[in-house]
Amino acid sequence: MLRTSANTRSVVFIDFKPLFFCLYDPDVGPYTPEISQDVVRAVIGVAAFAGLREGEIRGQWWEDDGGDVLNIRRSVWRTHLNDETKTHEDENDPGVVPMIEPLRAILDAIKPEIASGWTFPNTIGGALDLDNLADRVIKPVLKANGLKWKGWHAYRRGLATNLHELGVPDKVIQAILRHEDVSTTQRSYIKTVPRVVSDAMRQLEEKIARAAVVQQFAVN
């Protein structure tokens, strides 16, 4: 099931329950997926609500969870752990992203009693492969609902666009996404959706119409 925003028509939340059905083989018994829907939801939540890059999501440790903020100190590319991010945040100078309450709740749902190490580990103790996760879990759900997968970076761009629509200044969005230059935020991340464009032109039309009425009244 897809839940969407009536205003932006963008995907806000995906219910993955249909994917986690129980496969049964009489010889081996029921099959249980190695990744829960809560973990899938948490990965998407960090991408959509905090705007982390794919490698930064993979590089998150529970020690980076500051309660009301996420600290970004490293990234993972394929099997390589980088001790700094694309924008040069590291252990000594981490990036900081405020955590909204919905994301806090999503992460708390998967947080172990003794939280240490990878936030999103794979089955052998490394960082979870998000491309593999998308191929196996997310893409089939989107395809079944007539939608195309746009990649993990689409969540980051979507966050920028949604914040822009809420009236958040571009410089603040730049700080949240941790871009070095606000022009990057403006050029590549903030997308004006068609509804906003239509509303803007409608407002112009109404203003011109009101001006014409006032002018006609003055003439008469």
Backbone bond lengths (Angstrom), bond angles and torsions (degrees), N, CA, C in turn:
res aa  C-N    CA-C-N  psi(-1)  N-CA   C-N-CA  omega(-1)  CA-C   N-CA-C  phi
1 M - - - 1.463 - - 1.514 109.66 -
2 L 1.315 115.68 133.97 1.458 120.13 177.42 1.510 108.94 -107.15
3 R 1.304 115.47 131.95 1.463 119.73 174.11 1.519 107.41 -108.68
4 T 1.309 116.85 129.24 1.451 119.92 -176.10 1.507 111.29 -122.95
5 S 1.335 115.09 159.73 1.455 121.46 175.35 1.509 109.64 -81.61
6 A 1.320 117.55 128.41 1.463 120.53 -179.32 1.520 111.39 -65.89
7 N 1.328 116.42 -26.76 1.455 120.06 -177.27 1.524 112.33 -81.71
8 T 1.314 117.26 -44.37 1.458 119.39 -174.15 1.517 113.26 -104.15
9 R 1.362 116.20 -12.68 1.460 121.14 -178.34 1.524 111.97 57.27
10 S 1.308 117.11 29.02 1.456 121.19 178.61 1.526 108.99 -103.76
11 V 1.332 116.08 152.23 1.450 119.97 -179.86 1.516 109.27 -70.99
12 V 1.319 116.42 123.44 1.447 121.66 -178.46 1.529 111.16 -103.38
13 F 1.323 117.00 -38.53 1.455 119.52 -174.64 1.514 108.68 -150.77
14 I 1.312 115.94 142.13 1.448 120.63 179.12 1.519 108.91 -120.75
15 D 1.316 116.95 129.16 1.449 121.96 175.89 1.527 107.81 -91.42
16 F 1.328 116.98 113.45 1.455 120.91 -174.02 1.526 112.94 -94.03
17 K 1.329 118.25 9.99 1.454 119.52 -176.80 1.528 113.27 -54.92
18 P 1.347 119.99 -40.07 1.467 119.02 -179.64 1.527 112.84 -57.88
19 L 1.329 117.70 -24.94 1.457 120.10 -177.73 1.518 112.57 -80.94
20 F 1.317 116.58 -19.74 1.454 119.07 -173.41 1.524 111.07 -105.36
21 F 1.337 114.95 43.45 1.454 120.53 174.58 1.527 108.85 -73.91
22 C 1.314 116.47 164.88 1.462 120.57 -177.16 1.521 109.91 -97.13
23 L 1.336 116.55 115.85 1.448 121.53 174.99 1.528 108.28 -85.37
24 Y 1.296 116.11 136.17 1.457 117.89 -176.17 1.522 111.26 -125.66
25 D 1.316 114.52 127.03 1.458 122.10 174.89 1.523 106.09 -117.83
26 P 1.327 118.66 121.00 1.473 119.93 -176.49 1.522 113.16 -58.72
27 D 1.327 118.04 -22.18 1.464 120.64 -178.77 1.532 112.92 -84.06
28 V 1.336 116.45 -32.48 1.470 119.55 -175.50 1.512 113.61 -118.24
29 G 1.333 117.82 -7.19 1.454 120.31 179.00 1.517 112.49 87.30
30 P 1.335 117.26 -168.78 1.464 120.51 -175.88 1.515 112.31 -69.86
31 Y 1.319 114.72 151.87 1.472 121.25 177.65 1.519 109.00 -104.36
32 T 1.308 116.86 130.46 1.464 121.65 178.28 1.524 108.86 -113.60
33 P 1.341 118.25 125.09 1.469 120.32 179.25 1.521 110.94 -58.94
34 E 1.352 116.76 148.52 1.461 119.94 -178.30 1.514 112.18 -80.51
35 I 1.325 118.52 -6.57 1.460 121.30 178.97 1.525 109.11 -132.03
36 S 1.303 116.58 132.39 1.462 120.78 -175.60 1.519 111.29 -86.38
37 Q 1.314 115.49 161.66 1.457 119.65 178.03 1.525 110.82 -66.68
38 D 1.340 117.52 -26.91 1.464 119.97 177.13 1.524 110.96 -65.46
39 V 1.329 116.86 -37.22 1.463 120.31 178.35 1.522 109.85 -69.26
40 V 1.338 117.03 -42.84 1.468 120.49 177.80 1.525 109.65 -59.61
41 R 1.319 115.75 -44.67 1.473 120.50 179.24 1.528 110.61 -61.78
42 A 1.322 117.29 -39.06 1.467 120.86 -178.73 1.526 111.63 -68.20
43 V 1.327 116.97 -40.77 1.469 119.86 177.50 1.524 110.02 -60.25
44 I 1.330 116.03 -47.68 1.464 120.19 178.97 1.524 110.77 -63.87
45 G 1.331 116.82 -37.77 1.460 120.44 179.35 1.516 112.53 -61.80
46 V 1.331 117.42 -43.09 1.462 120.78 178.82 1.531 110.48 -65.12
47 A 1.330 116.43 -38.20 1.467 119.92 178.34 1.521 111.77 -67.78
48 A 1.335 116.48 -43.82 1.468 120.81 -172.42 1.523 113.97 -85.81
49 F 1.339 117.87 -34.04 1.459 121.17 -174.22 1.527 113.53 -100.68
50 A 1.336 117.08 -16.13 1.467 120.33 177.43 1.519 111.83 -117.76
51 G 1.337 116.86 -16.95 1.464 120.70 175.25 1.511 114.88 72.57
52 L 1.334 117.65 24.61 1.463 119.07 179.46 1.525 110.58 -71.60
53 R 1.320 115.24 147.68 1.456 121.19 173.97 1.532 109.14 -70.18
54 E 1.341 116.50 160.79 1.462 120.65 -177.26 1.529 111.90 -55.13
55 G 1.337 116.89 -47.95 1.460 119.92 -179.28 1.513 113.01 -65.05
56 E 1.345 116.91 -31.17 1.461 121.43 179.15 1.522 110.98 -72.35
57 I 1.334 116.96 -35.42 1.465 120.48 175.72 1.523 109.33 -63.31
58 R 1.328 115.74 -46.25 1.460 120.36 179.24 1.530 111.05 -62.68
59 G 1.329 116.82 -31.86 1.458 121.58 -176.65 1.512 115.10 -85.05
60 Q 1.337 118.00 0.98 1.468 119.93 -179.09 1.528 112.45 -71.84
61 W 1.327 115.43 134.28 1.455 122.79 171.14 1.529 107.72 -111.15
62 W 1.313 116.13 157.44 1.465 118.72 176.83 1.524 110.97 -62.82
63 E 1.305 116.98 -26.19 1.464 120.24 177.26 1.526 111.93 -66.79
64 D 1.344 117.61 -16.37 1.473 121.48 178.26 1.527 112.17 -83.83
65 D 1.330 116.17 -9.48 1.464 121.69 -179.16 1.522 108.35 -81.81
66 G 1.340 115.39 108.22 1.455 119.82 -178.41 1.512 114.50 -93.54
67 G 1.320 116.75 12.68 1.458 120.00 179.89 1.518 111.99 91.55
68 D 1.336 115.85 -65.23 1.460 119.80 178.46 1.528 112.08 -110.31
69 V 1.346 116.16 2.30 1.467 120.91 176.74 1.521 109.35 -142.13
70 L 1.338 115.12 157.41 1.454 121.20 168.01 1.521 107.86 -108.14
71 N 1.320 116.79 130.11 1.453 121.50 175.01 1.524 108.86 -95.61
72 I 1.322 116.68 133.26 1.459 121.45 -178.86 1.514 108.35 -110.58
73 R 1.338 116.17 113.21 1.455 121.02 -172.37 1.526 114.37 -122.03
74 R 1.327 117.61 -16.77 1.465 120.48 -173.16 1.528 109.26 -157.78
75 S 1.309 115.58 170.89 1.461 120.87 175.22 1.525 108.79 -143.63
76 V 1.321 114.94 161.26 1.463 120.63 178.81 1.517 108.79 -124.40
77 W 1.319 117.14 126.07 1.460 122.90 175.95 1.523 107.92 -116.82
78 R 1.332 115.46 115.99 1.466 121.13 -173.49 1.533 108.80 55.38
79 T 1.320 118.49 -113.54 1.467 119.68 178.93 1.520 112.09 -107.47
80 H 1.334 116.58 9.34 1.463 120.68 -175.17 1.519 110.95 -100.48
81 L 1.318 116.18 125.50 1.462 122.25 176.56 1.519 109.58 -89.50
82 N 1.333 116.59 118.91 1.464 121.90 177.72 1.522 108.92 -97.21
83 D 1.314 117.02 133.77 1.462 120.07 -177.48 1.523 112.92 -84.99
84 E 1.331 116.65 11.51 1.457 121.42 170.48 1.525 109.09 -150.73
85 T 1.335 116.00 161.93 1.458 120.86 -178.74 1.529 110.52 -91.22
86 K 1.313 115.41 179.46 1.466 121.08 178.29 1.519 111.50 -58.67
87 T 1.337 116.41 -33.71 1.466 121.19 -179.83 1.531 111.41 -101.17
88 H 1.343 116.12 24.30 1.474 124.44 168.62 1.528 114.40 68.78
89 E 1.322 118.57 24.12 1.458 119.92 170.61 1.528 108.62 -78.43
90 D 1.310 116.73 143.83 1.458 119.70 -178.22 1.529 109.86 -149.91
91 E 1.325 115.85 -167.20 1.464 121.25 -177.42 1.522 111.79 -60.36
92 N 1.311 117.55 -38.19 1.462 121.55 -177.56 1.526 113.41 -82.74
93 D 1.310 116.59 -26.33 1.466 120.95 -177.82 1.527 109.30 -138.87
94 P 1.329 117.25 72.26 1.467 120.34 -174.73 1.523 112.84 -74.31
95 G 1.327 115.32 153.08 1.456 119.76 168.05 1.518 108.65 -77.10
96 V 1.312 116.86 150.50 1.467 120.90 -177.62 1.518 109.03 -129.80
97 V 1.333 116.31 128.12 1.463 121.98 177.77 1.528 108.33 -123.73
98 P 1.339 118.96 123.46 1.466 120.79 176.68 1.532 110.51 -60.56
99 M 1.322 115.70 144.02 1.456 120.71 -178.58 1.527 110.49 -104.65
100 I 1.329 117.04 122.46 1.458 119.93 177.68 1.522 109.58 -80.04
101 E 1.320 117.32 159.00 1.456 122.01 -172.84 1.533 113.91 -59.32
102 P 1.345 119.31 -41.14 1.477 117.69 177.66 1.524 112.97 -58.02
103 L 1.340 117.42 -39.50 1.458 120.29 178.26 1.528 110.62 -68.93
104 R 1.332 116.90 -38.57 1.461 120.47 177.30 1.532 110.61 -57.60
105 A 1.327 116.15 -44.50 1.461 120.67 -179.41 1.526 111.52 -65.91
106 I 1.330 116.49 -39.31 1.463 121.41 -179.78 1.530 110.58 -64.48
107 L 1.327 116.64 -42.89 1.463 119.97 179.76 1.526 111.75 -70.91
108 D 1.330 116.60 -36.79 1.462 119.68 178.64 1.529 111.33 -61.77
109 A 1.331 116.03 -29.16 1.460 120.56 -178.96 1.531 112.40 -66.67
110 I 1.333 117.48 -22.23 1.473 120.01 -179.69 1.522 112.44 -115.35
111 K 1.331 117.03 -0.59 1.470 120.13 -175.32 1.520 110.76 -74.22
112 P 1.336 117.98 122.75 1.472 119.91 179.40 1.523 111.70 -72.72
113 E 1.324 116.09 164.07 1.467 120.22 179.92 1.524 110.77 -60.31
114 I 1.300 115.91 -43.52 1.468 120.40 174.48 1.522 106.64 -107.38
115 A 1.337 115.42 94.23 1.461 121.27 -173.57 1.522 110.48 -87.08
116 S 1.330 116.15 111.38 1.450 121.13 -179.10 1.519 108.89 -155.14
117 G 1.323 115.95 148.64 1.458 119.63 178.43 1.509 112.85 82.42
118 W 1.331 116.17 -159.97 1.461 121.50 -174.79 1.526 111.79 -57.11
119 T 1.323 116.39 134.48 1.462 120.56 172.69 1.517 110.13 -69.65
120 F 1.338 115.63 -38.64 1.459 121.24 -179.41 1.534 109.13 -124.38
121 P 1.335 117.33 81.43 1.463 120.20 -177.95 1.523 111.87 -83.82
122 N 1.324 115.59 157.14 1.459 119.06 170.37 1.533 108.82 -90.59
123 T 1.317 117.14 -173.52 1.466 120.15 -173.88 1.517 113.69 -75.98
124 I 1.334 117.98 -9.70 1.468 120.30 -178.84 1.529 112.02 -115.92
125 G 1.346 115.67 16.35 1.461 118.92 173.28 1.508 116.46 92.03
126 G 1.333 117.46 4.96 1.455 121.07 176.39 1.514 111.28 -100.15
127 A 1.331 115.80 -166.65 1.461 120.93 178.91 1.527 109.94 -81.57
128 L 1.322 116.60 138.76 1.459 122.53 -179.72 1.525 110.86 -61.00
129 D 1.321 117.13 135.45 1.461 122.94 177.44 1.527 108.33 -82.36
130 L 1.321 117.31 105.57 1.463 120.82 -174.98 1.524 112.76 -73.53
131 D 1.317 117.87 -29.40 1.466 119.27 176.43 1.522 109.89 -66.46
132 N 1.321 116.31 -40.52 1.455 120.42 176.73 1.523 111.02 -65.05
133 L 1.334 116.44 -39.57 1.459 121.42 177.40 1.527 110.53 -60.90
134 A 1.326 116.10 -43.82 1.468 120.21 178.91 1.522 111.00 -62.63
135 D 1.339 117.05 -44.02 1.463 121.21 -178.55 1.527 111.67 -63.34
136 R 1.333 116.75 -42.93 1.458 120.42 -172.88 1.522 113.69 -84.14
137 V 1.340 116.71 -32.51 1.453 119.71 -169.46 1.529 113.72 -116.73
138 I 1.327 117.29 -51.09 1.462 120.15 -169.95 1.526 112.40 -79.27
139 K 1.316 116.92 -47.59 1.471 120.08 -177.45 1.527 113.10 -57.07
140 P 1.339 118.89 -42.99 1.471 118.10 178.67 1.523 113.19 -60.77
141 V 1.346 117.35 -36.80 1.466 120.37 178.33 1.529 110.53 -65.88
142 L 1.330 116.04 -46.01 1.462 119.92 179.78 1.529 110.79 -63.41
143 K 1.336 116.93 -44.12 1.463 120.80 -179.53 1.520 111.30 -60.74
144 A 1.322 116.71 -40.25 1.461 121.15 179.64 1.521 111.98 -64.62
145 N 1.346 116.04 -21.75 1.466 120.53 -179.96 1.527 112.15 -107.19
146 G 1.342 116.29 15.39 1.462 120.39 175.32 1.509 114.64 74.11
147 L 1.331 117.54 24.65 1.452 121.48 -178.55 1.524 110.38 -117.28
148 K 1.327 116.34 154.44 1.451 121.74 179.15 1.521 109.95 -106.43
149 W 1.307 115.17 142.88 1.461 121.47 175.48 1.528 109.17 -75.58
150 K 1.326 116.79 127.10 1.464 122.28 -178.25 1.524 112.89 -106.40
151 G 1.312 116.70 7.02 1.456 119.75 178.93 1.523 112.82 92.97
152 W 1.322 116.05 162.75 1.464 121.23 -178.35 1.520 112.10 -65.24
153 H 1.316 117.09 -30.24 1.462 120.04 -177.63 1.524 112.07 -67.73
154 A 1.336 116.64 -20.22 1.469 119.88 179.25 1.524 111.25 -63.25
155 Y 1.344 117.34 -31.65 1.464 119.89 177.39 1.522 110.27 -66.06
156 R 1.303 116.80 -38.68 1.468 122.44 179.08 1.526 110.38 -64.93
157 R 1.327 115.76 -45.01 1.470 119.32 177.38 1.533 110.99 -66.19
158 G 1.318 116.35 -38.12 1.459 119.88 178.64 1.507 112.27 -62.97
159 L 1.337 116.99 -38.71 1.463 120.55 176.92 1.523 110.27 -61.01
160 A 1.327 116.73 -43.94 1.466 120.44 179.99 1.523 110.75 -61.84
161 T 1.318 117.02 -44.11 1.467 121.44 -178.94 1.522 111.17 -65.23
162 N 1.329 116.94 -43.43 1.466 120.17 179.93 1.525 111.50 -64.86
163 L 1.326 117.24 -41.02 1.468 119.95 177.14 1.525 110.69 -64.16
164 H 1.322 116.69 -39.61 1.473 121.37 178.84 1.526 110.10 -62.28
165 E 1.327 116.64 -42.64 1.474 120.68 179.17 1.524 111.81 -64.43
166 L 1.341 116.21 -28.72 1.463 120.09 178.45 1.523 112.18 -79.17
167 G 1.332 116.41 -2.28 1.453 120.46 178.24 1.514 114.16 90.29
168 V 1.325 118.23 12.00 1.461 121.26 178.42 1.531 109.18 -70.88
169 P 1.330 119.56 129.83 1.473 121.83 -179.60 1.524 112.05 -58.90
170 D 1.326 115.34 147.09 1.467 120.53 -178.21 1.528 112.27 -58.09
171 K 1.331 117.68 -36.25 1.463 120.60 -179.68 1.534 111.28 -64.49
172 V 1.332 116.27 -33.56 1.457 119.96 178.26 1.528 109.87 -72.20
173 I 1.324 116.22 -40.95 1.470 119.91 176.55 1.522 109.62 -61.70
174 Q 1.321 116.48 -40.30 1.468 120.89 176.38 1.526 110.43 -56.54
175 A 1.322 116.59 -43.68 1.467 120.62 -178.65 1.525 111.40 -66.01
176 I 1.330 116.77 -38.92 1.466 120.71 179.84 1.525 110.53 -66.59
177 L 1.323 116.92 -41.70 1.468 120.72 179.94 1.522 112.33 -83.17
178 R 1.348 115.99 -10.83 1.467 122.50 176.89 1.525 112.58 64.04
179 H 1.333 115.84 38.55 1.461 120.08 173.36 1.527 109.33 -78.02
180 E 1.305 116.42 145.94 1.460 120.47 178.58 1.524 111.50 -74.86
181 D 1.333 116.81 -26.06 1.468 121.24 -177.20 1.520 108.98 -133.27
182 V 1.335 117.70 131.08 1.464 120.87 -179.04 1.518 111.85 -62.99
183 S 1.343 117.15 -25.03 1.469 119.59 179.70 1.523 111.09 -63.64
184 T 1.336 117.31 -31.17 1.467 120.71 175.84 1.515 109.95 -63.55
185 T 1.326 116.19 -43.74 1.467 121.46 178.26 1.518 110.53 -60.87
186 Q 1.308 116.37 -47.21 1.462 121.51 -176.38 1.522 112.37 -68.67
187 R 1.332 116.08 -40.87 1.467 120.40 -173.04 1.529 112.83 -78.49
188 S 1.311 117.22 -41.86 1.457 120.14 -168.84 1.520 115.54 -112.44
189 Y 1.328 118.23 -13.01 1.458 118.89 -172.73 1.519 114.67 -116.76
190 I 1.317 117.41 -31.91 1.458 119.58 -178.77 1.521 108.60 -90.57
191 K 1.328 115.26 110.79 1.451 121.42 -179.49 1.524 109.01 -109.28
192 T 1.330 116.27 122.62 1.454 120.23 176.88 1.515 108.64 -80.66
193 V 1.324 116.12 115.71 1.460 119.77 -175.99 1.523 109.98 -75.44
194 P 1.344 118.51 153.68 1.469 122.25 -176.60 1.518 113.94 -54.93
195 R 1.337 118.66 -36.02 1.455 120.64 -179.92 1.519 110.84 -60.84
196 V 1.332 116.66 -40.56 1.456 121.18 -179.62 1.529 109.86 -66.49
197 V 1.314 116.33 -41.08 1.461 120.41 178.41 1.524 110.13 -61.77
198 S 1.326 116.69 -45.65 1.467 120.89 179.83 1.513 111.49 -62.20
199 D 1.342 116.34 -42.85 1.461 119.93 179.52 1.525 110.78 -63.35
200 A 1.325 116.78 -39.33 1.465 120.50 -179.81 1.525 110.75 -63.30
201 M 1.327 116.29 -44.43 1.466 119.97 179.78 1.530 111.06 -68.03
202 R 1.321 116.55 -33.73 1.464 119.94 177.86 1.524 110.43 -66.62
203 Q 1.337 116.55 -39.35 1.462 120.15 177.28 1.526 110.52 -63.01
204 L 1.338 116.25 -40.66 1.462 120.14 177.41 1.516 110.69 -62.92
205 E 1.322 115.21 -43.11 1.464 120.27 179.70 1.525 111.15 -60.04
206 E 1.339 115.82 -44.12 1.464 120.46 -179.27 1.526 110.93 -65.68
207 K 1.329 116.88 -38.49 1.461 120.22 179.96 1.519 110.86 -66.50
208 I 1.333 116.44 -41.40 1.464 120.19 178.10 1.523 110.37 -64.02
209 A 1.346 115.28 -40.22 1.463 119.59 179.68 1.517 111.01 -63.73
210 R 1.349 116.80 -41.78 1.471 119.68 178.78 1.522 111.11 -65.61
211 A 1.335 116.12 -39.25 1.462 120.32 178.55 1.513 110.97 -63.14
212 A 1.329 115.95 -38.59 1.460 120.45 -179.63 1.535 110.72 -66.45
213 V 1.322 116.84 -37.75 1.453 121.57 179.17 1.528 109.78 -65.89
214 V 1.352 116.28 -44.74 1.462 120.15 178.41 1.517 111.30 -62.25
215 Q 1.321 117.56 -41.44 1.439 121.62 -179.62 1.535 110.57 -65.46
216 Q 1.343 115.44 -41.07 1.460 119.04 179.71 1.520 110.19 -65.58
217 F 1.349 117.10 -38.49 1.452 121.44 179.33 1.527 109.97 -63.73
218 A 1.350 116.33 -40.23 1.474 120.48 -179.54 1.518 110.90 -65.31
219 V 1.316 116.87 -38.40 1.459 120.63 -179.83 1.516 111.15 -66.22
220 N 1.324 115.76 -41.65 1.457 119.95 -179.52 1.525 111.58 -73.53
